[in-house]
Amino acid sequence: MSTHETVVYVIDDDDAVRESLSWLISSVDLKVQSFASASIFLDQCDQVHSGCLITDIRMPGLSGLDLQNVLSERGIDIPVIVITGHGDVQTAVRAMKAGAFDFIEKPFNDQLLLDQVNRAVAHSVSSRAAQSQQAELSERRETLTPREQQVMALMATGEPNKSIAHKLDISDKTVEAHRAKVMSKMQANSLADIVRMVMALDED
């Protein structure tokens, strides 16, 4: 399975519901994996791909809310869509407050569900891409020496070489050498790239 592949995970103890949801989602060319319980999902899915997870709020054993809590504890970041009956709306609201992406009441409209699944998948792909980019920037920063990191931070504030040299008590030529190393190691093409990178790293 490609690391770029998206998967919609369907978890429901009702065989008919599980099969119906799997068919509906696969009809729009999304890959589906279905599980009869939250425990089976947690046991079998050692790697959770980008995509989304659809779970019934009420199931034997771990409920949809319990599953959401376990995912959070394990640091697994995937949008969760909770399916709920009319009597469980308050529980679904609790799930939303705990971080669920959305909840859908039974009986649900197929197109509504597909729209929410597509939104959740797009959100997941975007989030994973941002996390990957952030990790890559952090790795590049780790290749900088402490002095180069100081120079980069000052570069990002728009400080000219003379000012950087004065603040760090080094020569202009040394600053120029450090700037060149920063640009190369960070794979930046312009000062604007450095500014964007530092801003992104500061958000980490």
C-alpha positions as CSV (number, residue, x, y, z in Angstrom):
1,M,0.0,0.0,0.0
2,S,1.5,3.4,-1.0
3,T,2.1,5.9,1.8
4,H,0.2,8.4,-0.4
5,E,-2.9,6.1,-0.6
6,T,-6.0,7.3,1.1
7,V,-8.3,4.8,2.9
8,V,-11.8,5.1,4.3
9,Y,-12.1,2.9,7.4
10,V,-15.6,1.7,8.1
11,I,-16.3,0.3,11.6
12,D,-19.7,-1.1,12.4
13,D,-20.9,-4.3,14.1
14,D,-23.9,-4.5,11.7
15,D,-22.9,-6.6,8.7
16,A,-25.5,-5.1,6.4
17,V,-24.6,-1.5,7.3
18,R,-20.9,-2.2,6.9
19,E,-21.4,-3.8,3.5
20,S,-23.7,-1.0,2.4
21,L,-21.3,1.7,3.4
22,S,-18.4,-0.1,1.8
23,W,-20.2,-0.4,-1.5
24,L,-21.3,3.3,-1.4
25,I,-17.8,4.6,-0.7
26,S,-16.1,2.3,-3.2
27,S,-18.6,3.5,-5.8
28,V,-16.8,6.8,-5.9
29,D,-13.4,5.2,-6.3
30,L,-12.2,5.5,-2.7
31,K,-10.4,2.5,-1.1
32,V,-12.4,1.0,1.8
33,Q,-11.4,-1.2,4.6
34,S,-14.2,-2.5,6.9
35,F,-14.1,-3.9,10.4
36,A,-16.8,-5.5,12.6
37,S,-15.5,-3.8,15.8
38,A,-13.2,-1.1,17.1
39,S,-11.0,-3.7,18.7
40,I,-10.5,-5.5,15.5
41,F,-9.6,-2.3,13.7
42,L,-7.1,-1.4,16.4
43,D,-5.5,-4.9,16.4
44,Q,-5.2,-5.1,12.6
45,C,-4.3,-1.6,11.5
46,D,-0.7,-1.1,12.6
47,Q,-0.5,1.8,10.1
48,V,-3.4,4.2,9.6
49,H,-3.2,6.0,6.3
50,S,-4.6,9.4,5.4
51,G,-8.3,9.3,4.7
52,C,-11.1,9.1,7.2
53,L,-12.8,6.8,9.7
54,I,-16.6,6.1,9.8
55,T,-17.8,4.5,13.0
56,D,-21.2,3.8,14.7
57,I,-21.5,5.6,18.0
58,R,-23.0,2.5,19.7
59,M,-21.2,-0.9,19.3
60,P,-20.5,-3.9,21.6
61,G,-17.1,-3.4,23.4
62,L,-15.5,-0.2,22.4
63,S,-18.0,2.5,21.3
64,G,-17.3,5.0,18.6
65,L,-16.4,7.6,21.4
66,D,-14.1,5.1,23.1
67,L,-12.3,4.5,19.8
68,Q,-11.9,8.2,19.2
69,N,-10.3,8.5,22.7
70,V,-7.9,5.6,21.9
71,L,-6.9,7.1,18.6
72,S,-6.2,10.4,20.4
73,E,-4.1,8.6,23.0
74,R,-2.1,6.9,20.4
75,G,-1.5,10.1,18.5
76,I,-3.3,8.8,15.4
77,D,-4.6,11.8,13.5
78,I,-7.5,10.9,11.2
79,P,-10.9,12.6,10.7
80,V,-13.6,10.6,12.4
81,I,-17.2,10.7,11.2
82,V,-19.7,9.3,13.7
83,I,-22.9,7.7,12.7
84,T,-25.6,8.0,15.2
85,G,-29.3,7.1,15.8
86,H,-31.7,9.8,16.9
87,G,-31.4,8.8,20.6
88,D,-27.6,9.3,20.6
89,V,-27.3,12.9,19.3
90,Q,-26.1,14.1,22.7
91,T,-23.3,11.5,22.6
92,A,-22.5,12.5,19.1
93,V,-22.2,16.1,20.2
94,R,-19.8,14.9,22.9
95,A,-17.8,13.2,20.2
96,M,-17.6,16.4,18.2
97,K,-16.4,18.3,21.2
98,A,-13.7,15.6,21.6
99,G,-12.5,16.2,18.1
100,A,-14.8,14.2,15.7
101,F,-14.9,15.7,12.2
102,D,-18.7,15.3,11.9
103,F,-21.7,13.2,12.9
104,I,-24.5,12.0,10.7
105,E,-27.9,10.8,11.9
106,K,-29.5,7.6,10.7
107,P,-31.2,7.2,8.3
108,F,-28.7,9.3,6.3
109,N,-28.7,10.6,2.8
110,D,-26.1,8.8,0.7
111,Q,-24.9,12.0,-1.1
112,L,-24.6,13.8,2.2
113,L,-22.4,11.0,3.6
114,L,-20.2,11.0,0.5
115,D,-19.9,14.8,0.6
116,Q,-18.7,14.6,4.2
117,V,-16.3,11.7,3.4
118,N,-14.8,13.7,0.6
119,R,-14.4,16.7,2.9
120,A,-12.8,14.6,5.6
121,V,-10.4,12.9,3.1
122,A,-9.3,16.2,1.6
123,H,-8.7,17.5,5.1
124,S,-6.7,14.5,6.0
125,V,-4.5,14.6,2.9
126,S,-3.9,18.3,3.4
127,S,-3.0,17.8,7.1
128,R,-0.6,14.9,6.4
129,A,1.1,17.0,3.6
130,A,1.6,19.9,6.1
131,Q,3.0,17.5,8.8
132,S,5.4,16.0,6.2
133,Q,6.6,19.4,5.1
134,Q,7.0,20.5,8.7
135,A,9.0,17.4,9.5
136,E,11.2,18.0,6.5
137,L,11.9,21.6,7.4
138,S,12.8,20.5,11.0
139,E,15.3,18.0,9.6
140,R,16.9,20.6,7.4
141,R,17.2,23.0,10.4
142,E,18.9,20.3,12.3
143,T,21.7,20.3,9.7
144,L,22.5,23.9,10.6
145,T,25.1,24.8,13.1
146,P,24.0,26.9,16.1
147,R,25.6,29.9,14.5
148,E,23.8,29.3,11.2
149,Q,20.5,29.0,13.1
150,Q,21.2,32.4,14.7
151,V,22.0,33.9,11.3
152,M,18.8,32.4,9.8
153,A,16.6,33.8,12.6
154,L,18.1,37.3,12.0
155,M,17.8,36.9,8.2
156,A,14.1,36.2,8.7
157,T,13.6,39.5,10.5
158,G,15.1,41.4,7.5
159,E,18.3,42.3,9.2
160,P,21.1,43.3,6.7
161,N,24.5,41.7,6.9
162,K,26.2,44.6,8.7
163,S,23.5,44.5,11.4
164,I,23.8,40.7,11.8
165,A,27.6,40.9,12.0
166,H,27.3,43.6,14.7
167,K,24.8,41.6,16.8
168,L,26.7,38.4,16.6
169,D,30.1,40.1,16.8
170,I,31.4,38.5,13.6
171,S,32.7,39.9,10.3
172,D,30.5,40.7,7.3
173,K,32.3,38.1,5.3
174,T,31.6,35.5,7.9
175,V,27.9,36.5,7.8
176,E,27.9,36.1,4.0
177,A,29.4,32.6,4.4
178,H,26.8,31.6,6.9
179,R,24.0,33.0,4.8
180,A,25.2,31.0,1.8
181,K,25.2,27.8,4.0
182,V,21.7,28.6,5.4
183,M,20.3,29.0,1.8
184,S,21.9,25.8,0.7
185,K,21.1,23.6,3.6
186,M,17.5,24.9,3.9
187,Q,17.1,24.5,0.1
188,A,15.9,28.1,-0.2
189,N,15.9,30.1,-3.4
190,S,15.2,33.5,-1.9
191,L,15.1,35.4,1.4
192,A,11.3,35.1,1.1
193,D,11.6,31.3,1.3
194,I,13.7,31.7,4.5
195,V,11.0,34.0,6.0
196,R,8.3,31.4,5.2
197,M,10.3,28.6,6.6
198,V,11.1,30.3,9.8
199,M,7.4,31.2,10.2
200,A,6.4,27.6,9.7
201,L,9.0,26.3,12.1
202,D,7.9,28.9,14.7
203,E,4.4,27.4,14.5
204,D,5.7,23.9,15.3
